[in-house]
Amino acid sequence: RALEYASEELKADKEVVLEAVKQGGQALKWASKELRADKEVVLEAVKQNGNSLKFASEELNVDKEVVIEAVKQNGRALEFAPKALKADTRVVLEAVNQNGRALEYASKELQADWEVVLKAVKQNGHALQWASGALKADKELVLEAVKQSWASLKYASEELTSDKEVFLEVVKQDGRALKDATIELKADKEIVLEAVKQDGNALKCSSQEIKADKEVVLEARKQDGPALEWASRELKADKEAARNLGLGDTSFAPRKEQRKKVLVFMGNVD
């Protein structure tokens, strides 16, 4: 910000301004009008901070080379590009490659472009929110988005939020997401197994039938001993099942209270 307080003479000195923007691209804001229209100066500025594109002269703001350098440094600098370049495939691909969220500033046509959206969601799954309606219903794209960030599922079409293959990817990353699953998915053994492997307490969100499944309960216990409290009453009352599952072993208990929970599970404590 030193350039902000410099004399008008220094703000118009190319050598001084070049050094300033190399240290902080936003210094372009304080450069003279003539230097904000100097391509060499502006290129140095956007290479250091892509957002300094907004301080470039109108002529350089529409210069494709300048804009590409800006979005390579910060994809979201696409916000300051002219409408024509927001519709330029090469420019937008460079932007979403650096930051998938730059898709927000792309033209409607490119938000509906499969290749562009794929690159965006691979970089940041949340970019799915700016994809066209049709692409939010594209299973391959949605899978790529949730692989990058399971929370991006909320932007997918309603049909895909309840798709088994898609939801498997979600619970592999965070078992707690099972709470948002459909009734059918909460009753799906494969889905719940993946969920409890990631977070044993996901058992709480499964169907009653699954809570009575010995294999699922064992996986939940392996991941988190206290998850046993979510097992079905029937399984808790099954002494043989308790022995087979090793429920009398408290070695998994991280605290004293777990001893009591295991005994309750075995039906030995009121």
C-alpha positions as CSV (number, residue, x, y, z in Angstrom):
1,R,0.0,0.0,0.0
2,A,3.0,2.3,0.0
3,L,2.2,3.4,-3.5
4,E,-1.1,4.8,-2.2
5,Y,0.8,7.5,-0.3
6,A,3.4,8.2,-2.9
7,S,3.4,11.4,-4.9
8,E,1.6,11.7,-8.2
9,E,5.0,11.8,-9.9
10,L,6.0,8.4,-8.4
11,K,2.6,6.9,-9.2
12,A,3.4,7.7,-12.8
13,D,6.9,6.3,-12.7
14,K,6.9,3.0,-14.5
15,E,9.9,1.6,-12.7
16,V,8.5,2.4,-9.3
17,V,5.1,1.0,-10.1
18,L,6.5,-2.2,-11.6
19,E,8.3,-2.9,-8.3
20,A,5.2,-2.1,-6.4
21,V,2.9,-4.4,-8.3
22,K,5.5,-7.2,-8.2
23,Q,5.2,-7.1,-4.4
24,G,1.4,-6.6,-4.4
25,G,-0.7,-6.7,-7.5
26,Q,-3.4,-4.6,-5.8
27,A,-1.0,-1.6,-5.9
28,L,-2.2,-1.2,-9.5
29,K,-5.1,0.6,-8.0
30,W,-2.9,3.5,-7.1
31,A,-0.9,3.7,-10.3
32,S,-1.5,6.5,-12.8
33,K,-4.2,6.2,-15.4
34,E,-1.4,5.8,-18.1
35,L,0.3,2.9,-16.2
36,R,-3.0,1.1,-15.6
37,A,-3.2,1.0,-19.4
38,D,0.4,-0.3,-19.7
39,K,0.3,-4.0,-20.6
40,E,3.7,-4.8,-19.0
41,V,2.6,-3.2,-15.7
42,V,-0.8,-4.8,-15.7
43,L,0.6,-8.3,-16.6
44,E,2.9,-8.1,-13.6
45,A,0.1,-7.0,-11.4
46,V,-2.3,-9.8,-12.3
47,K,0.4,-12.4,-12.1
48,Q,0.9,-11.5,-8.5
49,N,-2.8,-11.0,-7.7
50,G,-5.4,-11.9,-10.2
51,N,-8.0,-9.7,-8.7
52,S,-6.0,-6.6,-9.6
53,L,-7.6,-7.1,-13.1
54,K,-10.4,-4.9,-11.9
55,F,-7.9,-1.9,-11.8
56,A,-6.7,-2.4,-15.3
57,S,-7.7,0.1,-18.0
58,E,-10.9,-0.8,-20.0
59,E,-8.7,-1.7,-23.0
60,L,-6.5,-4.1,-21.0
61,N,-9.5,-5.5,-19.1
62,V,-10.7,-7.0,-22.4
63,D,-7.3,-8.3,-23.4
64,K,-7.4,-12.1,-23.5
65,E,-3.8,-12.6,-22.6
66,V,-4.1,-10.3,-19.5
67,V,-7.3,-12.1,-18.4
68,I,-5.8,-15.5,-18.8
69,E,-2.9,-14.5,-16.6
70,A,-5.3,-13.2,-14.0
71,V,-7.4,-16.3,-13.8
72,K,-4.4,-18.5,-13.7
73,Q,-3.4,-16.8,-10.5
74,N,-6.9,-16.6,-9.1
75,G,-9.7,-18.3,-10.9
76,R,-12.3,-16.1,-9.3
77,A,-10.8,-13.1,-11.0
78,L,-13.1,-14.2,-13.8
79,E,-15.6,-12.0,-12.1
80,F,-13.8,-8.9,-13.4
81,A,-13.5,-10.1,-17.0
82,P,-15.8,-8.8,-19.7
83,K,-18.9,-10.7,-20.7
84,A,-17.2,-11.9,-24.0
85,L,-14.4,-13.6,-22.1
86,K,-16.7,-15.1,-19.6
87,A,-18.0,-17.0,-22.5
88,D,-14.6,-17.9,-23.9
89,T,-13.9,-21.6,-23.3
90,R,-10.2,-21.3,-22.9
91,V,-10.4,-18.5,-20.4
92,V,-13.1,-20.3,-18.3
93,L,-11.2,-23.6,-18.4
94,E,-8.1,-21.8,-17.0
95,A,-10.2,-20.2,-14.3
96,V,-12.0,-23.3,-13.1
97,N,-8.8,-25.3,-13.2
98,Q,-7.4,-22.9,-10.6
99,N,-10.6,-22.6,-8.6
100,G,-13.7,-24.6,-9.5
101,R,-15.9,-21.9,-7.9
102,A,-15.0,-19.6,-10.8
103,L,-17.8,-21.4,-12.6
104,E,-20.1,-18.9,-10.9
105,Y,-18.9,-16.2,-13.3
106,A,-18.9,-18.2,-16.5
107,S,-21.6,-17.6,-19.1
108,K,-24.8,-19.7,-19.0
109,E,-23.6,-21.5,-22.1
110,L,-20.4,-22.6,-20.4
111,Q,-22.2,-23.5,-17.1
112,A,-24.0,-26.0,-19.4
113,D,-20.8,-27.2,-21.0
114,W,-19.9,-30.8,-19.8
115,E,-16.2,-30.5,-20.1
116,V,-16.0,-27.1,-18.3
117,V,-18.2,-28.3,-15.5
118,L,-16.3,-31.6,-15.1
119,K,-13.0,-29.7,-14.7
120,A,-14.7,-27.3,-12.2
121,V,-16.2,-30.0,-9.9
122,K,-13.0,-32.0,-9.9
123,Q,-11.2,-29.0,-8.5
124,N,-14.0,-28.1,-6.1
125,G,-17.2,-30.2,-5.8
126,H,-19.2,-27.2,-4.7
127,A,-18.9,-25.8,-8.2
128,L,-21.8,-28.1,-9.0
129,Q,-24.2,-25.4,-7.6
130,W,-23.5,-23.3,-10.7
131,A,-23.9,-26.0,-13.3
132,S,-27.0,-26.1,-15.5
133,G,-30.1,-28.0,-14.3
134,A,-29.4,-30.7,-16.9
135,L,-25.8,-31.2,-15.6
136,K,-26.9,-31.4,-12.0
137,A,-28.8,-34.5,-13.1
138,D,-25.7,-36.0,-14.9
139,K,-24.6,-38.9,-12.7
140,E,-21.0,-38.9,-13.8
141,L,-20.6,-35.2,-13.0
142,V,-22.3,-35.6,-9.7
143,L,-20.1,-38.5,-8.7
144,E,-17.0,-36.5,-9.5
145,A,-18.4,-33.6,-7.4
146,V,-19.2,-35.8,-4.3
147,K,-15.8,-37.5,-4.6
148,Q,-14.2,-34.1,-4.2
149,S,-16.6,-33.0,-1.5
150,W,-19.5,-35.1,-0.3
151,A,-21.4,-32.0,0.9
152,S,-21.9,-31.0,-2.8
153,L,-24.6,-33.6,-3.0
154,K,-27.1,-30.9,-1.9
155,Y,-26.7,-29.3,-5.4
156,A,-27.5,-32.5,-7.3
157,S,-30.9,-33.2,-8.8
158,E,-33.4,-34.8,-6.4
159,E,-33.2,-38.1,-8.3
160,L,-29.4,-38.3,-7.8
161,T,-29.5,-37.4,-4.1
162,S,-31.2,-40.7,-3.5
163,D,-29.1,-42.7,-6.0
164,K,-27.3,-45.6,-4.2
165,E,-24.0,-45.3,-6.1
166,V,-23.8,-41.6,-5.5
167,F,-24.7,-42.0,-1.8
168,L,-22.1,-44.7,-1.3
169,E,-19.4,-42.1,-2.3
170,V,-20.9,-39.7,0.2
171,V,-20.9,-42.0,3.3
172,K,-17.4,-43.2,2.4
173,Q,-16.3,-39.7,3.2
174,D,-18.6,-39.0,6.1
175,G,-20.7,-41.6,7.7
176,R,-22.8,-39.0,9.5
177,A,-24.3,-38.0,6.1
178,L,-26.5,-41.1,6.6
179,K,-28.9,-38.9,8.6
180,D,-29.9,-37.2,5.3
181,A,-30.4,-40.4,3.4
182,T,-33.8,-41.6,2.2
183,I,-35.7,-44.2,4.2
184,E,-34.7,-46.8,1.5
185,L,-31.0,-46.0,1.8
186,K,-31.1,-46.1,5.6
187,A,-32.3,-49.6,5.2
188,D,-29.7,-50.6,2.6
189,K,-27.0,-52.8,4.3
190,E,-24.3,-51.9,1.8
191,I,-24.8,-48.2,2.4
192,V,-25.0,-48.5,6.2
193,L,-21.9,-50.7,6.3
194,E,-19.9,-48.1,4.5
195,A,-21.3,-45.4,6.8
196,V,-20.4,-47.2,10.0
197,K,-16.9,-48.0,8.8
198,Q,-16.3,-44.3,8.5
199,D,-18.3,-43.3,11.7
200,G,-19.6,-46.0,14.0
201,N,-22.3,-43.7,15.3
202,A,-23.9,-43.6,11.9
203,L,-25.7,-46.7,13.1
204,K,-28.0,-44.4,15.0
205,C,-29.5,-43.2,11.6
206,S,-30.0,-46.7,10.1
207,S,-33.3,-48.6,9.9
208,Q,-34.4,-50.9,12.8
209,E,-33.7,-53.9,10.6
210,I,-30.1,-52.8,10.1
211,K,-29.6,-52.1,13.8
212,A,-30.4,-55.8,14.3
213,D,-27.8,-56.9,11.8
214,K,-24.8,-58.5,13.6
215,E,-22.3,-57.7,10.8
216,V,-23.3,-54.0,10.7
217,V,-23.2,-53.7,14.5
218,L,-19.8,-55.3,14.6
219,E,-18.4,-52.9,12.1
220,A,-19.9,-50.0,14.0
221,R,-18.3,-51.3,17.2
222,K,-14.9,-51.7,15.5
223,Q,-15.0,-48.0,14.5
224,D,-16.5,-46.6,17.7
225,G,-17.2,-48.8,20.7
226,P,-20.0,-46.5,22.2
227,A,-21.9,-47.0,18.9
228,L,-23.3,-50.2,20.5
229,E,-26.0,-48.2,22.2
230,W,-27.7,-47.8,18.8
231,A,-28.1,-51.6,18.3
232,S,-31.6,-53.0,18.3
233,R,-33.2,-54.3,21.5
234,E,-33.4,-57.7,20.0
235,L,-29.6,-57.9,19.4
236,K,-28.9,-56.5,22.9
237,A,-31.0,-59.3,24.4
238,D,-29.3,-62.0,22.3
239,K,-26.7,-63.4,24.7
240,E,-25.2,-65.7,22.0
241,A,-24.9,-62.8,19.6
242,A,-23.2,-60.7,22.3
243,R,-20.6,-63.4,22.9
244,N,-20.0,-63.9,19.2
245,L,-19.5,-60.2,18.7
246,G,-17.2,-60.0,21.7
247,L,-19.4,-57.5,23.4
248,G,-18.0,-58.5,26.8
249,D,-14.5,-57.2,25.7
250,T,-14.2,-53.6,26.9
251,S,-10.8,-53.0,25.3
252,F,-12.4,-50.7,22.8
253,A,-13.9,-48.5,25.5
254,P,-12.3,-45.1,25.6
255,R,-13.8,-44.3,29.0
256,K,-15.1,-45.9,32.2
257,E,-18.7,-45.4,31.2
258,Q,-18.2,-47.9,28.3
259,R,-18.0,-50.8,30.8
260,K,-21.5,-50.0,31.8
261,K,-22.7,-49.7,28.2
262,V,-21.3,-53.1,27.3
263,L,-23.1,-54.7,30.3
264,V,-26.3,-52.9,29.3
265,F,-25.9,-54.2,25.8
266,M,-25.5,-57.8,27.2
267,G,-28.6,-57.4,29.3
268,N,-26.7,-57.6,32.7
269,V,-27.5,-54.2,34.0
270,D,-31.0,-52.7,34.5
